[in-house]
Amino acid sequence: MKIVTFTEFRRHASTLLTEVEQGQTVIIVRHSKPIAELIPFSGAAERLPAWKQPGIKLALAGAGLSAAILAERETNP
């Protein structure tokens, strides 16, 4: 992994992109804060963005919330 400043990236973009093609990862920083990560293209089939991927389904033991609310309504009209 190589860390370069934004200015250095602008000046040497072609060279840095060649390094990425060869498998190197490049982190670009501006004012000492990372702003981008260049990684080699994986060539994998198009992946879904994280926000479109299925989420984790949480399941809790016991009665469901809707059942508890209905039971409460029946006991307290």
Secondary structure, 3 states (H helix, E strand, C coil): CEEEEHHHHHHCHHHHHHHHHCCCCEEEEECCEEEEEECCCCCCCCCCCHHHCCCCCCCCCCCCHHHHHHHHHHHCC
